[in-house]
């Protein structure tokens, strides 16, 4: 009665809200922080870096543990291979275990080509070094209000200390590779170990790969559905050029392949393994070679994050002066919806990438004005002709009128 008179509620009568802080002692479980990870403020999932802090910033802070990142390869597979190696190199620096699967390169050769990290080096210092090598003659020759614009806008703030920057001119030290657990899957070796498995049978090759991944997850203690060891770690899975002809798949050379559902079945089972384990996976796929677009749509729906790379090599944009500072475009096809109805969509939609002397960076695409000094004389003439045709068309529509009424 005293509580009713004063308007206060007893501890047993208080209704707990969803905004109460969880105390490790008895107020609820707390998200365990593993090496090389951090919790997301938006959806509460553990995040790990993709190896490119600029890509992490676009994807909302990084890749969530238990998700799948799909990379749509560029035409020649040059830049998608760099993203693949950055993901693996980041795992070695963070002390994560690796599982590398490929049909064209041996996993040991891929490890030898991983880039070396920049240790105790800030982005500003690297930017100054790049600017010194490039010279002041490449300064922006546009309106004065654009002179102070930031060159690297998508790069993450270095104060967070999440993710590393890698030097493409130096290979990763062998001592770092020896200190981590690495598992390899080379399709040719697996076929030699199992003579009864036909290399052209795509379904059997995928099932063999799934069996190897499942074996590593359960035997190495990465399964999240059973009690774990005191010391827990992350498993990074990298699969190179999945679905290509080297895997025995015919989706890249036939519009109506014989095993049309084998790749989607593989991704469906793999996604289930990722959801119940402390692992994250990156897969590169030659999407430009897939004849049946319905297959690519199913593959996209079975992936969590989808990033497409469009290289300028061999295209008209390679010689276009508007794109002289970039090597290609990057398209964010899909971002996962984790513990929410909407995804963390970045407002930076026009993104481009370029390969510098030591760095591979993602930036916002900045194009110069049409009448700037960087545009060629031919482009100016084309623009003048287009304006002339447009004005003549408008005068014809006016039917003799001096002024147009809008």
Buried (B, 14 or more C-beta within 10 A) or exposed (E): EEEEEEEEEEEEEEEEEEEEEEEEEEEEEEEEEBEBBBBBEBBEBBBBBBBBBBBBBBBBBBBBBBBBBBBBBBBEBBBBBBBBBBBBBBBBBBBBBBBBBBBBBBBEEBBEEBBBBBEEBEBEEBBEBBEEEEEEEEEBEBEEEEEEEEBBBBBBEBEEEBBBBBBBEEBBEEEBBEEBEBBBBBBEEBBEEEEEBEBEBBBBBBBBBBEBBBEBBBEBBBBBEEEBEEEEBBBBBBBBBBBBBBBBBBBBEEEEBEBBEBBBBBBEBBBEBBBBBBBBBBBBBBBBBBBBEEBBEBBBEBBBBBBBBBBBEEEEBEEBEBBEBBBBBBEBEBBBEBEEEEBBEBEBEEBBBBBBEBBBBBBBBBBBEEEBEBBEEEBEEEEEEEEEEEEEEEEEEEEEEEEEEE
